[in-house]
Amino acid sequence: MAHRVFVYGTLKQGQPNHHVITGCKEGKYTLLGQGRTVSKWPLVIASPFNIPFLLDIEGEGHNIVGEVYEVNDALFADLDVLEGYPGYYDRRPISIKLEKKTEGVECADVLDCWLYIINTYKPFMRDLEKYENYDSFGSHGKPYLSRCERDEGWAQQIDCLMKVHAK
């Protein structure tokens, strides 16, 4: 079965975790194109590892730029593992407006896609700078640190960010 997924952070082309999409042995994917969330969301960079988080506060922030992929069950399962679903991230369908379709792809201009989002976080995260288009190598100077670059105990540090619900 095919699943449409909207990626806005480290899974995009040219970003540190894009290999998860391209390297899954049983994984099949098709890039449908670049899109933007129909609703506004706050996309922040937080933790000592500079992780991009999309906070569950619809209507705040920006219409987020990302990529829409159609993936098979195997790759969808790998994405769930990377995103710590269900645990760190929640997953829900949202509407994405395609802005640049991949050549040869026929699809509607607005698609329902799965989105990984966090719904529990520390209140200070609401006050962090909000981004429209994440790039680990951007001018913000906060490059993402992959799991292999992190100190022991990294999961507990991320847990600490998500202990309080800010809604």
Buried (B, 14 or more C-beta within 10 A) or exposed (E): EBBBBBBBBBBBEEBBBBEBBEEBEEBEBBBBBBBBBEEBBBBBBBBEBBBBBBBBBEEEBBBBBBBBBBBBEEBBBBBBEBBBBEEBBBBEEBBBBBEEBBEEEEBEEEBEBBBBBBBBBBEEBBEBEBBBBBBBEEEEEBBBBEEEEBEEEBEEEBEEBBEEEBE
